[in-house]
Amino acid sequence: MGKHRFTKVEGFAIWKHHGPWCFWCEEPLRLSETTIDHYIPEYLENRPAELDKVRADYGLSASFVINDYCNWLPSHARCNQKKGAKIPKLTLLAVETLDKLGREAETIRSIEQQIRSDVKKDKLIGQVAVALETNKLTRDEVRALLNEPTLQQDEDIELLRMETYLDIDQHYVDFLNRKPNPNSLAFWSNQIAEGQQSSAADNANVLANVSSAFFLSREFYDTGSLVYRMYKAAFGSATGTSTLGATHMLSVPIIRLSEFVPAIQQIGQGVIEGEGDWQTQLESNKAKFMSEFVSRSRFAFAYPTSMTATQFVDQLNTNAGNVLSASARAAAIASFGSATNTSNQPARARALRRVAENADLNSAEFNCAFVLMQYFGYLRRDPNDPPDTDFSGYDFWLRKLNEYNGDYAAAEMVKAFITSDEYRQRFGAS
């Protein structure tokens, strides 16, 4: 048999029953740092003869199994490792410990069952909320079904949720700058719940995959990602300092959080993907923002109207990293028709948009944009803002993402950000 993969529910049930203390060192043990130790080592599961001898020596029944609450204890990782795969010495204390675990196994199992019941209840409540919003149930009908007008969560269940819960509402605000609609909230909550119920699931990976989906969504591509690409095409890159390895200069994104947030607010205003005529609203918002953007003094200074169409487009293309094919370049230049200058504001906006929405630009900038959005979305700051003093952190993650060819899951970047102390402290978690 392979090694048992403990679920979060099993871990919580063990921690809850035995108390927040390590079995081996008897020091305080937080839920987030708890590992589960096998009192009788797990390797005996594959050695039936040796296991039978242990059963006989310790007076255990034939029904005793290695991977069950009758053999699991909460432990620090360091204590678990120190104990290793040793069989406890045959002492009166060891016999009493196993006897106590056997007697209490059903109690711990009942805690597990209660937790699973509450998870199902949470999902049901989510479905009822959606039914209310979509007028499939009236509030009076719901009141008739429930004895209690409000359902209080047990304090222990709330603690478990703190360890496993990703704030979907906050993700919509951080990445899409809006609150979620009920159907979307229910969908993502179910994705998390179903992922966590898999016995092979790593909870942090489940949450990282759901979180990454926001950056990869079409709505973000048309709002946040578009804004990033616009600034890249319009103004190129900035220069920053990193001390990773040795002090050196590197190219960094030119857009700052203070510019990013109001921009995605404007482009995403009134847009909820999949609801109503959202594409028309998005298109209108994009056109309006592009027109306003090219009218700004910063853009006008960088691109005087005396420039020819070719000069204008070539400058955008240079800033973007020369991503335009010959046909794409010609199409952007053609935005100005036969004009000998670039004073036509709508044409300037159309040309900028052609470059910003270029697929090759998106591919070329994917890793840089992805790393930047970790700082913008999760930490709500620029990469060189305190507690950082330069771009060393940005440099580290960009190198790692490049090393993994853009595979953010293999690079464990999202996982690192959502489990970081800085991110958790945004919400009052230690």
C-alpha positions in Angstrom: 0.0 0.0 0.0 1.1 3.6 -0.6 1.5 6.2 2.1 -1.8 7.6 3.4 -2.6 11.1 2.2 -4.3 12.9 5.1 -7.2 15.2 4.3 -7.7 18.5 6.0 -10.7 17.1 7.7 -8.8 14.2 9.2 -6.1 16.5 10.3 -8.5 18.9 12.0 -10.4 16.1 13.7 -7.2 14.7 15.2 -6.0 18.2 16.3 -9.4 19.1 17.7 -9.7 15.9 19.8 -6.2 15.7 21.2 -5.9 19.4 21.8 -3.5 21.9 20.4 -0.4 20.1 21.7 2.2 18.0 20.1 2.0 14.4 21.5 5.8 14.0 21.6 7.2 17.3 23.0 3.9 18.4 24.7 4.4 22.0 23.4 1.7 24.1 21.8 0.8 23.1 18.3 -1.1 25.3 15.8 -3.4 23.7 13.4 -1.5 25.0 10.4 1.8 23.4 11.6 0.3 20.1 12.6 1.5 16.8 11.0 0.0 13.5 11.8 2.2 10.8 13.2 1.6 7.0 13.1 2.3 5.7 16.6 2.9 2.2 15.1 5.0 3.1 12.0 3.2 3.0 8.6 5.7 0.8 6.8 4.3 -2.2 8.8 1.2 -2.0 6.7 3.2 -3.7 4.0 4.7 -6.3 6.4 1.7 -8.4 7.7 3.8 -10.8 9.7 5.6 -8.1 11.6 2.3 -6.3 12.1 0.7 -9.4 13.5 3.6 -9.7 16.0 3.1 -6.0 17.1 -0.6 -6.7 17.6 0.3 -9.7 19.8 3.0 -7.9 21.7 0.8 -4.8 22.5 -2.4 -6.8 23.1 -4.1 -5.2 20.0 -7.1 -6.8 18.4 -7.0 -8.3 14.9 -9.1 -5.3 13.7 -6.3 -2.9 14.5 -5.1 -1.1 11.4 -2.2 1.3 10.8 -4.1 4.0 9.0 -6.9 4.9 11.4 -7.6 7.2 14.3 -6.6 4.4 16.6 -3.0 5.0 15.5 -2.8 8.7 14.6 -1.5 11.5 16.8 -0.8 15.2 16.3 2.8 16.2 16.1 5.2 18.9 15.1 7.0 18.1 11.8 10.3 18.1 13.6 9.1 15.7 16.3 7.5 13.5 13.7 10.8 13.3 11.8 12.8 12.7 15.0 10.6 9.8 16.0 10.9 8.4 12.5 9.8 4.9 11.7 10.7 3.4 15.1 8.4 1.0 16.8 7.8 2.3 20.4 9.4 0.3 23.1 7.1 -2.3 24.7 6.3 -0.5 27.9 3.2 0.0 30.0 2.9 3.6 28.7 3.0 2.4 25.1 0.3 -0.2 25.8 -1.9 2.4 27.6 -1.4 4.9 24.7 -2.6 2.4 22.1 -5.5 1.3 24.3 -6.6 5.0 24.8 -6.3 5.7 21.1 -8.5 2.6 20.3 -11.2 3.7 22.8 -11.3 7.3 21.4 -11.2 6.5 17.7 -14.9 6.6 17.3 -15.1 9.9 19.0 -12.6 11.4 16.6 -14.5 9.8 13.7 -17.7 11.5 14.8 -15.8 14.9 14.7 -14.8 14.1 11.1 -18.4 13.2 10.2 -19.7 16.5 11.7 -17.2 18.5 9.8 -18.2 16.8 6.5 -21.8 17.4 7.3 -21.2 21.1 7.8 -19.3 21.3 4.5 -22.3 19.8 2.8 -24.5 22.2 4.7 -22.4 25.1 3.5 -22.8 24.0 -0.1 -26.5 23.7 0.4 -26.7 27.2 1.8 -24.8 28.4 -1.2 -27.3 26.7 -3.5 -30.2 28.3 -1.6 -28.6 31.7 -1.9 -28.3 31.3 -5.7 -32.0 30.1 -5.8 -33.0 33.2 -4.0 -31.1 35.5 -6.3 -32.5 33.8 -9.4 -36.1 33.8 -8.0 -36.3 30.1 -8.0 -37.2 30.2 -4.3 -38.9 33.0 -2.3 -37.7 34.0 1.1 -40.9 32.8 2.7 -40.4 29.3 1.1 -36.9 29.2 2.6 -38.1 30.2 6.0 -40.7 27.4 5.8 -37.9 24.9 5.1 -35.6 26.1 8.0 -36.4 26.1 11.6 -33.6 28.6 12.3 -33.6 31.9 10.4 -29.9 32.0 10.6 -27.4 29.1 10.8 -24.5 29.7 13.1 -21.2 28.0 12.3 -19.6 26.1 15.1 -16.4 28.0 16.3 -14.3 25.0 15.5 -15.7 24.7 12.0 -14.9 28.4 11.5 -11.3 27.7 12.6 -11.0 24.9 10.0 -12.4 27.2 7.4 -9.7 29.8 8.1 -7.1 27.2 7.3 -8.7 26.1 4.1 -10.8 29.0 2.8 -10.0 31.2 -0.1 -11.8 34.5 -0.1 -13.6 34.4 -3.4 -15.3 37.7 -2.8 -11.9 39.4 -2.2 -10.5 37.8 -5.4 -13.2 39.4 -7.5 -12.3 42.8 -5.9 -8.5 42.2 -6.2 -8.4 41.0 -9.8 -11.7 42.1 -11.5 -12.5 45.1 -9.3 -16.1 44.0 -8.6 -18.1 41.9 -6.4 -19.0 38.4 -7.6 -22.5 37.5 -8.9 -24.2 34.7 -6.9 -23.7 32.1 -9.7 -20.0 32.7 -10.0 -19.5 32.7 -6.2 -21.3 29.3 -5.9 -19.3 27.9 -8.8 -15.9 28.8 -7.4 -16.9 27.7 -3.9 -18.0 24.4 -5.2 -14.7 24.1 -7.2 -12.8 24.5 -3.9 -15.0 22.2 -1.9 -14.8 19.4 -4.5 -11.0 19.8 -4.8 -10.6 19.6 -1.1 -12.7 16.5 -0.8 -10.3 14.5 -2.9 -8.1 12.3 -0.7 -5.1 13.1 -2.9 -5.6 16.9 -2.8 -3.1 19.3 -1.5 -5.3 22.1 -0.1 -2.8 24.9 -1.0 -2.6 23.5 -4.6 -6.4 23.4 -4.8 -6.7 27.1 -3.8 -3.7 28.1 -6.0 -5.4 26.6 -9.0 -8.7 28.4 -8.3 -6.9 31.6 -7.7 -4.9 31.3 -10.9 -8.1 31.0 -12.9 -8.9 34.6 -12.2 -5.7 35.8 -13.9 -6.4 33.5 -16.8 -10.0 34.4 -17.2 -11.3 36.2 -20.3 -12.6 39.1 -18.1 -9.1 39.7 -16.6 -7.5 39.5 -20.1 -9.9 42.2 -21.3 -9.4 44.4 -18.3 -6.3 44.0 -16.1 -4.1 42.3 -18.7 -5.1 44.8 -21.4 -4.2 47.7 -19.2 -0.7 46.2 -18.6 -0.2 45.7 -22.3 -1.4 49.3 -23.1 1.2 50.8 -20.8 3.9 48.5 -22.2 3.1 49.5 -25.8 2.8 53.2 -24.9 5.8 53.6 -22.6 7.9 50.5 -22.7 9.6 49.3 -19.6 11.1 51.0 -16.5 14.5 50.2 -14.9 14.8 48.8 -11.4 17.5 47.4 -9.1 17.8 43.9 -7.8 20.3 42.4 -5.4 19.5 38.8 -6.4 22.9 37.2 -6.9 24.7 40.5 -7.2 23.4 44.1 -7.4 22.3 44.8 -11.0 19.8 46.7 -13.1 16.8 45.0 -14.8 13.8 45.9 -16.9 10.6 46.1 -14.8 7.0 46.9 -15.7 6.4 50.7 -16.0 2.8 50.6 -14.8 2.2 51.3 -11.1 -0.7 50.0 -8.9 -2.0 53.6 -8.5 -2.4 53.7 -12.3 -3.6 50.1 -12.7 -6.6 50.2 -10.3 -8.5 53.2 -11.7 -7.9 51.9 -15.3 -9.4 48.5 -14.7 -12.3 50.1 -12.8 -13.1 52.2 -15.9 -12.8 49.3 -18.4 -14.7 46.8 -16.2 -17.5 49.2 -15.2 -20.8 47.4 -15.5 -19.2 44.3 -17.0 -20.0 40.8 -15.6 -18.8 38.1 -17.9 -21.8 35.9 -19.1 -24.5 38.3 -17.9 -26.6 40.5 -20.2 -25.0 42.2 -23.1 -21.6 42.3 -21.4 -19.5 42.2 -24.5 -21.1 45.4 -25.9 -20.6 47.1 -22.5 -17.0 45.9 -22.5 -16.3 47.1 -26.0 -17.8 50.5 -25.2 -15.7 50.8 -22.1 -12.5 49.8 -24.0 -13.1 52.4 -26.7 -13.8 55.1 -24.2 -10.7 54.3 -22.1 -8.4 54.1 -25.2 -9.7 57.5 -26.4 -9.1 59.1 -23.0 -5.7 57.4 -22.6 -4.2 58.9 -25.8 -5.5 62.3 -24.8 -3.4 62.4 -21.6 -0.5 64.8 -21.5 1.9 61.9 -20.8 1.0 60.2 -24.0 0.9 63.4 -26.0 4.4 64.3 -24.8 5.7 60.8 -25.8 3.9 60.9 -29.2 3.7 64.5 -30.7 1.0 64.8 -33.3 3.7 65.9 -35.7 4.8 62.2 -35.9 3.9 60.4 -39.1 1.7 57.3 -38.9 4.8 55.1 -39.5 6.8 56.8 -36.8 3.9 56.6 -34.4 3.3 52.8 -34.9 7.0 52.0 -35.0 7.5 53.7 -31.7 4.7 51.7 -30.1 6.1 48.5 -31.7 9.6 49.2 -30.3 8.2 49.7 -26.8 6.2 46.5 -27.1 9.3 44.5 -28.1 8.9 44.5 -31.9 6.0 42.1 -31.7 4.1 43.2 -34.8 4.2 41.2 -38.0 4.5 43.0 -41.3 0.8 42.8 -41.9 -0.1 43.8 -38.3 2.2 46.8 -38.6 0.6 47.8 -41.9 -2.9 47.5 -40.4 -1.9 49.8 -37.5 -0.4 52.4 -39.8 -3.5 52.2 -42.0 -5.6 53.4 -38.9 -4.5 57.0 -40.0 -5.5 56.6 -43.6 -3.7 59.1 -45.9 -3.0 61.7 -43.1 0.5 63.1 -43.0 0.5 63.5 -39.2 -1.1 61.7 -36.2 -3.4 64.4 -34.9 -6.5 62.2 -35.3 -7.3 61.1 -31.8 -9.6 58.2 -32.7 -6.9 56.9 -35.1 -4.2 57.1 -32.4 -6.5 55.1 -30.1 -7.1 52.5 -32.7 -3.4 52.1 -33.5 -2.5 51.8 -29.8 -5.3 49.2 -29.4 -4.0 47.1 -32.3 -0.6 46.9 -30.7 -1.9 46.3 -27.1 -4.2 43.5 -28.2 -1.6 41.8 -30.3 -1.4 38.1 -29.5 2.4 38.0 -29.7 2.7 40.9 -27.2 0.5 39.0 -24.8 2.6 35.8 -25.1 5.9 37.8 -24.8 4.7 39.6 -21.7 2.8 36.8 -20.0 5.4 35.9 -17.4 6.2 39.5 -16.5 2.5 40.4 -16.2 1.8 37.3 -14.2 4.5 38.1 -11.6 3.4 41.7 -11.4 -0.2 40.7 -10.8 0.9 38.7 -7.8 2.0 41.9 -6.2 -0.9 43.9 -7.4 -3.6 41.3 -6.7 -2.5 39.5 -3.6 -0.3 42.1 -1.8 -1.9 45.3 -3.2 1.4 47.0 -3.7 4.1 47.7 -6.2 7.0 45.1 -6.2 9.5 47.6 -4.7 7.2 49.0 -2.0 7.8 48.1 1.7 8.6 45.6 3.0 10.7 45.3 -0.2 13.2 48.0 -1.0 13.9 47.1 -4.6 12.9 44.6 -7.3 14.7 41.6 -5.9 11.5 39.7 -5.1 10.1 40.4 -8.6 13.4 39.4 -10.1 13.4 36.1 -8.1 9.8 35.1 -9.2 10.3 36.1 -12.8 13.5 34.0 -13.0 11.7 31.1 -11.5 8.6 31.4 -13.8 10.9 31.7 -16.8 12.8 28.6 -15.6 9.6 26.7 -15.6 8.6 28.1 -19.0 5.6 29.9 -17.6 4.2 26.9 -15.6 3.1 28.9 -12.5 1.9 25.7 -10.9 5.2 23.9 -11.1 7.0 27.1 -10.0 4.6 27.2 -7.0 4.4 31.0 -7.3 0.7 31.5 -6.7 0.8 29.0 -3.8 3.7 31.0 -2.2 1.8 34.3 -2.5 -1.5 33.0 -1.1 0.2 31.3 1.9 2.6 34.2 2.6 2.4 36.1 5.9 2.0 39.4 4.1 -1.1 38.2 2.2 -2.7 36.6 5.3 -2.0 39.7 7.3 -4.2 41.7 4.9 -7.1 39.8 6.5 -5.9 39.8 10.0 -4.5 36.2 10.0 -1.2 35.5 11.7 
